[in-house]
Amino acid sequence: MLLYLHLLLFCLLPVDRGDFSPPRFNVSLEVPAEQRWEPVLKHYDAVQLRKITQQVIAYAPKWMIFIIERLENQLSWILPQPYEAEVQGIAKALDLSLGEGLLINLVYEVS
């Protein structure tokens, strides 16, 4: 029992106390919704983001991908503005289909 307590306490200790702080971005609501997330996306490597996106999509069930591909043309029925335009802008910036952008958005919402 004492061993488990020590392991738990060990896992709770911070690994590094460096002075790293995550990047901060200004996602302005004054900018058109299609362009709103560009400052964030430009900070990261687009090729790497696409690879990560494809890995996430690979874990999605085939039936879900089938449904989302059918719904991508009806995105305005699924997402209200400005969310629809934001998903379209992110998908365009990452060179994804609209269905893939919608799937990534759904994964984000579920997580």
N, C-alpha and C positions, 0 to 999 in steps of 0.2 A: 504494500500500500504506500509506503514511504517512497519507494522508487517511482511510482506513478505520480505522486505529488511533486517530486523533484523534476520529472520530465515535463509536467504541466508548467511549472514555474520557469523552467528553462525555455519552453516555447513562448512564454509571454515576454521574455526579455528582448529588448530591441537589438537587432543585429548590428546596426551601425548608427552612430549618433552624429553623422556628418552634417554639414551645413547645406545639404541638398534640399531644394524646395521645388515643387512641381511648377511647370510653366503656367503662366496666367494669360488669359486671352480676353479680349473685349468682343463679345458677341452682341453687336448693337442691334436693337430692334428697329432702329431708324433705317438700317440698310435693307434693301429688298430681300425677301425671304430666300430667294434662290442663291443669294450671295452671302448670306449671314454667317455661314460656317467656314467660308474660305480662309480667314486668318488662322483658324485651327488646322484645317487640312493642309495648308501651305507649310506649316511648321514641321510636318512629318513627311517622310518619304512616300510618295504616292504608290510606287511599285510595291513597297512593303505593306502598305495599307490594303492594296488589292489582294496580295497574297493572304493576309490575315482574313480578309473578307471571304475569300474562296475557301479557306479552311473552316470558317464558321458555317458557310453554306453547305459544305460537305457533310456536316453533322446533322443537318436538317433532314427530317424524314422525306422521302420522295413524294408522298401524298401531299405534304405541306407545300413543297416546291411547285407541284402541279397546280394546286389551288391558287397560290400567289401569282404564278405566271398568268393564270386566267383573269385575275383581279387587277393586274397592273394597268389595264386600260380603263378601269373604273376607279382609279385612285381617288378622284374627287368625291366619290360616294363613301369611301372608307375613312379618309382623313379630312378633317376640316382645314381651311386655310388658317394660319400660314403653314401648318405642318406639311401639307401636300407639297407646297413650293420648296420647303426646306429639304424634304426627301428627294425631290427632283434635282435640286442644286447639288446635294451631296453625291447622288448617283452620277450626275454629269461630271463633277470634279474628279471622281474616282474611276470614271469610265466603266460604270456598272450599268446593267439594265435597270429599268425602273422597278421590276420585280425583285431584283437582288437588293436594291436600295430599300424597298419595303420590307423584305425579309430581315435585313440588318436592323432596321428600325424596330421591328417586332421583337427581335432578340434582345435589343437594348431595353425595350419596355418590360420584357419578362424578367430580365436580370435584376 
